[in-house]
Amino acid sequence: MTAIAVTIAGSDSGGGAGTQADLKTFSALGVYGASVIAALTAQNTRRVSGIHDVPPDFVTAQIDAIYSDLDVKATKIGMLSRTDTIEVVASGLERWAVKNVVLDPVMVAASGDPLIADDAVDFLVKRLFPIVDVITPNLQEAARVLGAPLAETREEMQAQAVELKAFGPAAVLLKGGHGTTGESADLLLDDSGQHWFDAARIDTQNTHGTGCTLSSAIAAGLALGLSLAEAVRLGKDYVTAAIAAADTLRIGHGHGPVHHFHALWEKAK
């Protein structure tokens, strides 16, 4: 049986993040990828110059087309910039009883440009957090949701993860990639307890799409039948290697993308 995963997210015209990054990640990990485009962005490695939201009824049409036909094993949700889009996505998940849902609460691009309206943040928390299997906020996103200072220590990350889980998701993966220590430490909190995933921090400016890539790698792992902890380990290892290989690419003049096909392109030489 072919493992199938779906990304419900915004597109990135520069190819480094969003739907494009998700589909590259699925493919690199041996999973067939389908997509629901929730928004279009005019974007490159330097900035986001425009966002065009797909009409909610057409988002619904895409969801129904996919889940009525494909045997979807996991779903990744990324950029949803408006409340009406969030509502139709939540309704679609409920209508099709979608399992293994990974929600990356995307709020700001690597360039610093905002990707979600302020009123949509609260609605995302209230409407989607309680019906997904895991959320994957970074430190900035967690601080924004909680109205709290940025977590700087493991103890502060643990406290914020507990607060985030109280909003209803089955699990929280709080990502420490934007921290300032030598280690990039991510914390998975689920009903079995706390699990840390550490990796050495890599010195590169080419980190565009890391959050999208990690969350879609986790979804790929779930589609392949891994447990959540195993899928997070797969995702952490994959994105770390993709960041380590990022400087071998020459893409744009700003924050370049990670190298999604680092292993495949190396083998092709």
C-alpha beads as a LAMMPS data file, in Angstrom:
LAMMPS data file: protein, C-alpha beads

269 atoms
268 bonds

1 atom types
1 bond types

-500.0 500.0 xlo xhi
-500.0 500.0 ylo yhi
-500.0 500.0 zlo zhi

Masses

1 110.0

Atoms # bond

1 1 1 0.000 0.000 0.000
2 1 1 1.381 3.396 -0.981
3 1 1 1.740 5.784 1.957
4 1 1 -0.117 9.034 1.242
5 1 1 0.135 12.325 3.100
6 1 1 -1.651 15.616 2.460
7 1 1 -0.483 19.163 3.071
8 1 1 -3.068 21.860 3.711
9 1 1 -1.081 25.075 3.540
10 1 1 -0.072 28.162 1.601
11 1 1 2.207 28.010 -1.394
12 1 1 5.643 29.646 -1.535
13 1 1 6.434 30.977 -4.999
14 1 1 10.144 30.829 -4.106
15 1 1 9.882 27.077 -3.516
16 1 1 11.556 26.911 -0.111
17 1 1 8.654 26.725 2.310
18 1 1 4.906 26.064 2.385
19 1 1 3.316 23.550 0.076
20 1 1 6.410 23.255 -2.066
21 1 1 8.607 22.331 0.908
22 1 1 5.995 19.886 2.174
23 1 1 5.729 18.026 -1.119
24 1 1 9.524 17.887 -1.473
25 1 1 9.771 16.461 2.039
26 1 1 7.093 13.835 1.438
27 1 1 8.853 12.761 -1.761
28 1 1 12.304 12.642 -0.149
29 1 1 10.953 10.360 2.572
30 1 1 9.152 7.972 0.226
31 1 1 5.604 9.228 0.738
32 1 1 3.135 10.247 -1.983
33 1 1 2.058 13.838 -1.425
34 1 1 -1.237 15.532 -2.213
35 1 1 -2.097 19.151 -1.462
36 1 1 -4.829 21.588 -0.535
37 1 1 -3.749 25.142 -1.354
38 1 1 -5.173 27.524 1.248
39 1 1 -3.331 30.671 0.116
40 1 1 -0.894 31.886 -2.494
41 1 1 2.116 33.971 -1.523
42 1 1 4.343 36.163 -3.676
43 1 1 7.546 35.275 -1.887
44 1 1 11.266 34.807 -2.343
45 1 1 14.263 34.370 -0.040
46 1 1 14.104 38.037 0.970
47 1 1 10.472 38.804 1.691
48 1 1 6.778 38.087 1.316
49 1 1 5.379 40.769 -0.973
50 1 1 1.789 39.541 -1.193
51 1 1 -0.755 37.023 0.074
52 1 1 -3.826 35.930 -1.884
53 1 1 -6.240 33.759 0.083
54 1 1 -8.013 30.979 -1.767
55 1 1 -11.809 31.334 -1.361
56 1 1 -13.004 29.092 1.498
57 1 1 -15.477 27.211 -0.688
58 1 1 -12.648 26.222 -3.008
59 1 1 -10.522 25.086 -0.066
60 1 1 -13.488 22.891 0.867
61 1 1 -13.709 21.574 -2.704
62 1 1 -10.045 20.544 -2.603
63 1 1 -10.452 18.831 0.771
64 1 1 -13.493 16.878 -0.372
65 1 1 -11.829 15.881 -3.653
66 1 1 -8.820 14.425 -1.860
67 1 1 -10.357 12.688 1.141
68 1 1 -13.232 11.198 -0.869
69 1 1 -10.761 9.339 -3.081
70 1 1 -7.286 8.952 -1.567
71 1 1 -6.431 6.701 1.370
72 1 1 -4.730 9.452 3.355
73 1 1 -2.601 8.253 6.272
74 1 1 -1.465 11.624 7.632
75 1 1 -2.167 15.323 7.166
76 1 1 0.061 18.327 7.733
77 1 1 -1.545 21.757 8.191
78 1 1 0.521 24.873 7.658
79 1 1 -0.270 28.494 6.854
80 1 1 -3.933 29.387 7.330
81 1 1 -4.138 33.169 7.335
82 1 1 -7.859 33.876 7.947
83 1 1 -10.600 32.700 10.289
84 1 1 -12.937 31.547 7.515
85 1 1 -10.170 29.391 6.053
86 1 1 -9.458 27.898 9.470
87 1 1 -13.139 27.073 9.888
88 1 1 -13.515 25.198 6.594
89 1 1 -10.315 23.249 7.269
90 1 1 -11.512 22.281 10.753
91 1 1 -14.906 21.295 9.371
92 1 1 -13.226 19.207 6.685
93 1 1 -11.098 17.348 9.223
94 1 1 -14.209 16.556 11.229
95 1 1 -16.323 15.636 8.203
96 1 1 -13.780 13.128 6.936
97 1 1 -12.646 11.931 10.405
98 1 1 -9.056 12.686 9.474
99 1 1 -6.379 10.973 11.584
100 1 1 -2.698 11.742 12.243
101 1 1 -2.976 15.516 11.893
102 1 1 0.162 17.612 12.381
103 1 1 -0.521 21.332 12.810
104 1 1 2.321 23.788 12.278
105 1 1 0.905 27.137 13.504
106 1 1 2.768 29.248 10.937
107 1 1 2.699 32.925 11.865
108 1 1 5.832 34.615 10.496
109 1 1 8.061 33.875 7.493
110 1 1 11.826 33.501 7.843
111 1 1 12.074 37.020 6.406
112 1 1 10.061 38.325 9.370
113 1 1 6.935 39.067 7.334
114 1 1 3.611 38.162 9.026
115 1 1 1.596 35.305 7.499
116 1 1 -1.561 35.318 9.623
117 1 1 -4.041 37.969 10.747
118 1 1 -4.042 38.744 14.471
119 1 1 -7.673 37.682 14.960
120 1 1 -6.952 34.381 13.230
121 1 1 -4.359 33.383 15.844
122 1 1 -6.937 33.107 18.633
123 1 1 -9.370 31.282 16.344
124 1 1 -6.669 28.843 15.263
125 1 1 -6.055 27.982 18.905
126 1 1 -9.728 27.591 19.777
127 1 1 -10.893 25.770 16.652
128 1 1 -7.991 23.628 15.472
129 1 1 -5.764 22.905 18.476
130 1 1 -8.364 20.637 20.156
131 1 1 -8.862 18.403 17.101
132 1 1 -5.278 17.696 15.998
133 1 1 -2.765 15.070 17.059
134 1 1 0.256 17.319 17.496
135 1 1 1.084 21.014 17.184
136 1 1 4.626 22.116 16.289
137 1 1 5.134 25.761 17.335
138 1 1 8.550 27.355 17.492
139 1 1 9.537 29.499 20.473
140 1 1 8.188 32.716 18.948
141 1 1 4.866 31.139 17.999
142 1 1 4.471 29.636 21.468
143 1 1 5.162 33.008 23.071
144 1 1 2.613 34.708 20.817
145 1 1 -0.098 32.144 21.537
146 1 1 0.500 32.308 25.281
147 1 1 1.122 36.048 25.488
148 1 1 4.344 35.197 27.312
149 1 1 8.046 36.018 27.057
150 1 1 10.206 33.844 24.833
151 1 1 11.256 30.645 26.621
152 1 1 15.025 30.659 27.175
153 1 1 15.634 27.528 29.238
154 1 1 14.469 23.924 29.130
155 1 1 12.437 24.530 32.251
156 1 1 10.638 27.442 30.591
157 1 1 10.033 25.338 27.473
158 1 1 8.541 22.592 29.636
159 1 1 6.202 25.062 31.337
160 1 1 5.055 26.544 28.026
161 1 1 4.515 23.103 26.482
162 1 1 2.207 22.212 29.382
163 1 1 0.250 25.439 28.832
164 1 1 -0.030 24.758 25.105
165 1 1 -1.240 21.198 25.651
166 1 1 -4.015 22.572 27.870
167 1 1 -5.560 24.077 24.713
168 1 1 -6.463 20.547 23.629
169 1 1 -3.987 18.993 21.181
170 1 1 -3.045 15.389 21.890
171 1 1 0.634 16.360 21.858
172 1 1 2.909 19.390 21.609
173 1 1 6.290 19.583 19.908
174 1 1 7.872 22.843 21.066
175 1 1 10.790 23.582 18.757
176 1 1 13.938 25.197 20.099
177 1 1 15.581 25.950 16.760
178 1 1 15.310 29.700 17.338
179 1 1 17.049 29.487 20.702
180 1 1 20.486 30.887 21.476
181 1 1 22.335 27.905 22.944
182 1 1 24.678 25.567 21.081
183 1 1 22.033 22.858 20.974
184 1 1 18.791 22.918 19.001
185 1 1 16.513 21.165 21.492
186 1 1 12.908 20.238 20.718
187 1 1 10.479 19.058 23.394
188 1 1 7.701 16.573 22.680
189 1 1 4.993 16.502 25.344
190 1 1 2.293 13.849 25.080
191 1 1 0.295 11.706 27.458
192 1 1 3.319 9.459 28.030
193 1 1 5.471 12.320 29.275
194 1 1 8.283 14.525 27.986
195 1 1 10.802 13.572 25.320
196 1 1 13.759 15.716 24.237
197 1 1 15.247 15.672 20.738
198 1 1 18.625 17.379 20.536
199 1 1 20.879 18.298 17.634
200 1 1 23.908 20.537 17.269
201 1 1 23.017 24.023 16.055
202 1 1 24.232 24.651 12.504
203 1 1 25.661 28.061 11.570
204 1 1 23.869 29.043 8.352
205 1 1 21.450 31.715 7.203
206 1 1 19.797 29.222 4.856
207 1 1 16.985 28.082 7.119
208 1 1 13.966 29.083 5.045
209 1 1 11.262 26.433 5.376
210 1 1 12.668 24.560 8.369
211 1 1 9.369 24.569 10.278
212 1 1 7.365 23.445 7.260
213 1 1 9.930 20.761 6.531
214 1 1 9.974 19.358 10.072
215 1 1 6.188 19.199 10.398
216 1 1 5.765 17.566 6.995
217 1 1 8.532 15.077 7.810
218 1 1 6.635 14.136 10.971
219 1 1 3.479 13.678 8.897
220 1 1 5.444 11.500 6.472
221 1 1 6.623 9.345 9.366
222 1 1 3.069 8.934 10.637
223 1 1 1.914 8.035 7.110
224 1 1 4.598 5.325 7.076
225 1 1 3.182 3.834 10.279
226 1 1 5.681 5.186 12.803
227 1 1 4.681 6.201 16.308
228 1 1 4.642 9.931 17.034
229 1 1 7.973 9.816 18.879
230 1 1 9.531 7.810 16.036
231 1 1 8.113 10.257 13.478
232 1 1 9.545 13.211 15.414
233 1 1 12.974 11.520 15.490
234 1 1 12.738 10.910 11.735
235 1 1 11.754 14.532 11.179
236 1 1 14.468 15.914 13.453
237 1 1 17.183 13.866 11.764
238 1 1 15.914 14.751 8.290
239 1 1 15.651 18.503 8.827
240 1 1 19.026 18.620 10.598
241 1 1 20.687 16.983 7.597
242 1 1 18.767 19.277 5.225
243 1 1 20.030 22.347 7.132
244 1 1 23.580 20.980 7.199
245 1 1 23.486 20.652 3.398
246 1 1 21.732 23.993 2.792
247 1 1 24.917 25.907 1.965
248 1 1 25.608 23.590 -0.959
249 1 1 22.670 25.276 -2.709
250 1 1 22.819 28.764 -4.218
251 1 1 19.237 30.001 -4.138
252 1 1 18.393 33.704 -3.949
253 1 1 20.027 36.481 -1.962
254 1 1 18.326 36.206 1.435
255 1 1 17.441 33.311 3.721
256 1 1 17.866 30.395 1.337
257 1 1 16.037 27.071 1.625
258 1 1 17.208 23.908 3.301
259 1 1 18.281 21.105 0.966
260 1 1 15.288 18.763 0.861
261 1 1 16.946 16.349 -1.556
262 1 1 20.408 16.307 0.026
263 1 1 20.574 12.500 0.146
264 1 1 19.068 11.898 -3.308
265 1 1 21.180 14.477 -5.124
266 1 1 24.344 13.172 -3.480
267 1 1 23.567 9.658 -4.695
268 1 1 22.912 10.968 -8.212
269 1 1 26.435 12.422 -8.575

Bonds

1 1 1 2
2 1 2 3
3 1 3 4
4 1 4 5
5 1 5 6
6 1 6 7
7 1 7 8
8 1 8 9
9 1 9 10
10 1 10 11
11 1 11 12
12 1 12 13
13 1 13 14
14 1 14 15
15 1 15 16
16 1 16 17
17 1 17 18
18 1 18 19
19 1 19 20
20 1 20 21
21 1 21 22
22 1 22 23
23 1 23 24
24 1 24 25
25 1 25 26
26 1 26 27
27 1 27 28
28 1 28 29
29 1 29 30
30 1 30 31
31 1 31 32
32 1 32 33
33 1 33 34
34 1 34 35
35 1 35 36
36 1 36 37
37 1 37 38
38 1 38 39
39 1 39 40
40 1 40 41
41 1 41 42
42 1 42 43
43 1 43 44
44 1 44 45
45 1 45 46
46 1 46 47
47 1 47 48
48 1 48 49
49 1 49 50
50 1 50 51
51 1 51 52
52 1 52 53
53 1 53 54
54 1 54 55
55 1 55 56
56 1 56 57
57 1 57 58
58 1 58 59
59 1 59 60
60 1 60 61
61 1 61 62
62 1 62 63
63 1 63 64
64 1 64 65
65 1 65 66
66 1 66 67
67 1 67 68
68 1 68 69
69 1 69 70
70 1 70 71
71 1 71 72
72 1 72 73
73 1 73 74
74 1 74 75
75 1 75 76
76 1 76 77
77 1 77 78
78 1 78 79
79 1 79 80
80 1 80 81
81 1 81 82
82 1 82 83
83 1 83 84
84 1 84 85
85 1 85 86
86 1 86 87
87 1 87 88
88 1 88 89
89 1 89 90
90 1 90 91
91 1 91 92
92 1 92 93
93 1 93 94
94 1 94 95
95 1 95 96
96 1 96 97
97 1 97 98
98 1 98 99
99 1 99 100
100 1 100 101
101 1 101 102
102 1 102 103
103 1 103 104
104 1 104 105
105 1 105 106
106 1 106 107
107 1 107 108
108 1 108 109
109 1 109 110
110 1 110 111
111 1 111 112
112 1 112 113
113 1 113 114
114 1 114 115
115 1 115 116
116 1 116 117
117 1 117 118
118 1 118 119
119 1 119 120
120 1 120 121
121 1 121 122
122 1 122 123
123 1 123 124
124 1 124 125
125 1 125 126
126 1 126 127
127 1 127 128
128 1 128 129
129 1 129 130
130 1 130 131
131 1 131 132
132 1 132 133
133 1 133 134
134 1 134 135
135 1 135 136
136 1 136 137
137 1 137 138
138 1 138 139
139 1 139 140
140 1 140 141
141 1 141 142
142 1 142 143
143 1 143 144
144 1 144 145
145 1 145 146
146 1 146 147
147 1 147 148
148 1 148 149
149 1 149 150
150 1 150 151
151 1 151 152
152 1 152 153
153 1 153 154
154 1 154 155
155 1 155 156
156 1 156 157
157 1 157 158
158 1 158 159
159 1 159 160
160 1 160 161
161 1 161 162
162 1 162 163
163 1 163 164
164 1 164 165
165 1 165 166
166 1 166 167
167 1 167 168
168 1 168 169
169 1 169 170
170 1 170 171
171 1 171 172
172 1 172 173
173 1 173 174
174 1 174 175
175 1 175 176
176 1 176 177
177 1 177 178
178 1 178 179
179 1 179 180
180 1 180 181
181 1 181 182
182 1 182 183
183 1 183 184
184 1 184 185
185 1 185 186
186 1 186 187
187 1 187 188
188 1 188 189
189 1 189 190
190 1 190 191
191 1 191 192
192 1 192 193
193 1 193 194
194 1 194 195
195 1 195 196
196 1 196 197
197 1 197 198
198 1 198 199
199 1 199 200
200 1 200 201
201 1 201 202
202 1 202 203
203 1 203 204
204 1 204 205
205 1 205 206
206 1 206 207
207 1 207 208
208 1 208 209
209 1 209 210
210 1 210 211
211 1 211 212
212 1 212 213
213 1 213 214
214 1 214 215
215 1 215 216
216 1 216 217
217 1 217 218
218 1 218 219
219 1 219 220
220 1 220 221
221 1 221 222
222 1 222 223
223 1 223 224
224 1 224 225
225 1 225 226
226 1 226 227
227 1 227 228
228 1 228 229
229 1 229 230
230 1 230 231
231 1 231 232
232 1 232 233
233 1 233 234
234 1 234 235
235 1 235 236
236 1 236 237
237 1 237 238
238 1 238 239
239 1 239 240
240 1 240 241
241 1 241 242
242 1 242 243
243 1 243 244
244 1 244 245
245 1 245 246
246 1 246 247
247 1 247 248
248 1 248 249
249 1 249 250
250 1 250 251
251 1 251 252
252 1 252 253
253 1 253 254
254 1 254 255
255 1 255 256
256 1 256 257
257 1 257 258
258 1 258 259
259 1 259 260
260 1 260 261
261 1 261 262
262 1 262 263
263 1 263 264
264 1 264 265
265 1 265 266
266 1 266 267
267 1 267 268
268 1 268 269
